[in-house]
Amino acid sequence: MSENNVQITMTQVDTLCFKATTVSGIDFFVEASPGLGGSGNNPSPLAHFLGALGGCTSIKTKLSLTKKGERCESVSVEISGT
């Protein structure tokens, strides 16, 4: 599988909580928000989505600046959504 292809297996572990497993064996948990009946112990799908968006933006920014020869010690991105 190329680095641009991602495969996740979702396995239910509680009423509204699921374990996501990558093909490389890394696990993370996704749970409904407390307003929808989740316990609040794990990030919601929206939190994971915003984290992924922020991660892509941060990585792309860092790589682009480095490629242009710019010095970039750190990148910080704040994202919110509903």
C-alpha positions as MATLAB code, in Angstrom:
seq = 'MSENNVQITMTQVDTLCFKATTVSGIDFFVEASPGLGGSGNNPSPLAHFLGALGGCTSIKTKLSLTKKGERCESVSVEISGT';
ca = [
       0.000    0.000    0.000;
       1.440    3.402   -0.940;
       1.849    6.199    1.593;
      -1.124    8.026    0.028;
      -3.528    5.133    0.574;
      -4.946    4.691    4.040;
      -6.972    1.781    5.338;
      -8.620    1.729    8.758;
     -10.547   -1.125   10.377;
     -13.213   -0.001   12.851;
     -14.212   -2.379   15.661;
     -16.966   -1.619   18.146;
     -15.689   -1.809   21.738;
     -18.623   -0.202   23.572;
     -22.063    1.118   22.717;
     -20.788    4.258   20.943;
     -17.012    3.699   21.064;
     -14.943    2.188   18.275;
     -11.308    1.145   17.962;
      -9.687    2.236   14.721;
      -6.732    0.113   13.621;
      -4.357    1.108   10.834;
      -2.744   -1.452    8.529;
       0.500   -0.930   10.459;
      -1.253   -1.973   13.680;
      -1.630    1.438   15.339;
      -4.867    1.747   17.336;
      -6.843    4.821   18.301;
     -10.352    5.247   19.636;
     -13.314    7.191   18.286;
     -16.405    7.804   20.377;
     -19.640    9.713   20.026;
     -19.577   13.070   21.778;
     -21.223   13.188   25.229;
     -24.186   15.058   23.727;
     -24.872   11.992   21.581;
     -24.378    9.487   24.394;
     -20.602    8.982   24.452;
     -18.644    8.878   27.710;
     -16.273   11.720   26.812;
     -13.245    9.479   27.393;
     -12.192    9.476   23.730;
     -12.143   12.037   20.918;
     -15.241   12.354   18.746;
     -15.162   11.836   14.970;
     -15.198   15.636   14.554;
     -12.204   16.013   16.883;
     -10.284   13.404   14.870;
     -11.285   15.126   11.612;
     -10.147   18.533   12.851;
      -6.925   16.972   14.172;
      -6.263   15.406   10.780;
      -6.981   18.697    9.022;
      -4.681   20.558   11.401;
      -2.008   17.902   11.022;
      -2.098   18.073    7.222;
      -2.008   21.878    7.286;
       0.878   21.973    9.774;
       2.950   19.343    7.962;
       2.392   20.947    4.544;
       3.285   24.390    5.928;
       6.474   23.092    7.567;
       7.532   21.158    4.445;
       6.804   24.095    2.121;
       8.760   26.574    4.236;
      11.700   24.173    4.581;
      11.701   23.498    0.828;
      11.885   27.258    0.192;
      14.879   27.506    2.521;
      12.938   29.359    5.211;
      13.814   28.772    8.840;
      10.765   27.519   10.711;
      11.214   26.419   14.298;
       7.587   25.573   14.973;
       4.109   25.665   13.480;
       0.888   26.108   15.426;
      -2.612   25.816   13.962;
      -5.921   26.364   15.754;
      -9.080   24.926   14.210;
     -12.646   24.855   15.454;
     -15.792   23.319   14.037;
     -19.309   22.188   14.801;
];
